[in-house]
Amino acid sequence: MPTLESLPTEVLFGVLSFTSPFDAKRCADLSRIAGSSKHFRQVTEEYARVLLVRYAKYNPKSVPAYTYRKKWIGWVRSTCQLCGTKTKRRAILDRGSTCCKTCDKKIPKLTMTSVIQTYYLSKLDLFTPNTLHPNLPPITFGIYVVGGNDTMMLSMPDVLERKRLVHGMLEERVQGEAALKARCANHERILEAMDMTFRSNRWSKKGRIKEIEAKENAPQRLKTQEARDRYIGEQLEKERRLLGIGDGSTETDGHGFRVICHRRQSDGQGVN
């Protein structure tokens, strides 16, 4: 009976190509495959040698077999994948990719604050899937530290596509700068009632609802869990109607969210 090891080398190279893109944050898949058998070690070494010749212009005449794989992994981890400059810096929007600062600046991206203020997209519009947009895929984003604080950056092409989609769904129901600003502000109030925020790579609890409840001048919509649940339900239904997706009735966790996890480039979690 044919086995995986009996496949031609060209076919196995095609299989090994699915180990890309290489994730520099963890052990390379090539090393795990090479450790499965002597045959696969030989195949992965030859595959790594081909990659070194093609991309790194590296072709030693006589070295131990294991060197090719280690050399390839080391080269990817220490070389900008766009220009070939020596660097160990990771791309902001793809932490698994080595990218120098100069090349990373050329990748179009926007801060979360500028996206909200310029394109009138709320956090609920951007960080999907969630209870308002359960079927939208996640957009590409990354986080880097500036002055000791995390700064969220989003892929500009993804943001423009999301704007086209969301604003297209709103059509004539929400028009003009003032109406779009009011919509984003309402989304912030919904998130406040949910006691949720998008921090680092995921939706998480802010943990401030008890503090808000204790204030004498707290809005009525936030004073009790019952009031918050009612407000969240009413506002989400209103927002879904504006998007033209019906009453959007959905089962939630009592805070307006049903939590699911999904894989993305930055290994974040989504909220649905």
C-alpha positions, 0 to 999 in steps of 0.5 A: 500500500502506498505511504506518504514516504513513497511519494515522489520528492516533488510532491513532498516538496509541495506538501512542505510548502504548506509549512509557510509562512514561517512563524518566527515566534515558535519552533519551525514546522520543518524541524518537527517533520524532520524528526518524524523519520530518517526519510523525512529528515532527508527530504526536509534538508533538501527542501531547506537547501532549495529555499536557501539557494532561491532566497538567501543565495546560499549554497555551501559545497559540503556541510553536514545534512542538518545544517541546511534546515538550521541555516534556513530557520536562522536566516528567516529569523534574522532577515527582513523578508521584504528587502533582505536586510539583517534584522530580528524585528517583527512586522507590526501587522504580522508578528510571525514575519521578520521585517525591518523598520524601513519596510514596515513603514511602507506597509499602509496602516492606521491607528485605531483612534484615527480610524474611528475619527476619520472613517466613522467605524466603531470598535464593534465594526472593526473587531469582528466577529462580535454580537453586532457583526457575527458573520464578519471575519477579523481584520488584520491589526497589530500592537506595538509599544510607544512610550510604554503604552500599547498602540493599536495599528490596523491594516489600511486596505482592511479598514477601507474594505470594512468601511465600504461594507459597513457604510454600504449596509447603512445606505440611506438609514444613516447619512452624514458625518453627524449621524455616523459620529452619533452611531459610533458614540452609541456603540461606545455606550453599548460597550459601556453597558456590557462592561467590555473593551477590546484590549491587546488582542481580545475582547475582555471585561473592563471591570468598572461596572461596580464603580459606575453603579456606586455613583449617584449620578450614574445613568439609569441604563447602568444602575442595575443588571436588569437595566443594562440588559434591557438597554443592550438588547434594545440598542443592539436591535436598533443597530441591526435594523440600521444595518438592514439585518433584521431584529438580529435576535441572538442568544448572548451571555447576559452581557450582550456577547457570546464569546468564541475564539478564532485564530488570526495573524496575531493569535487574538480572540474574537467575541461573537 
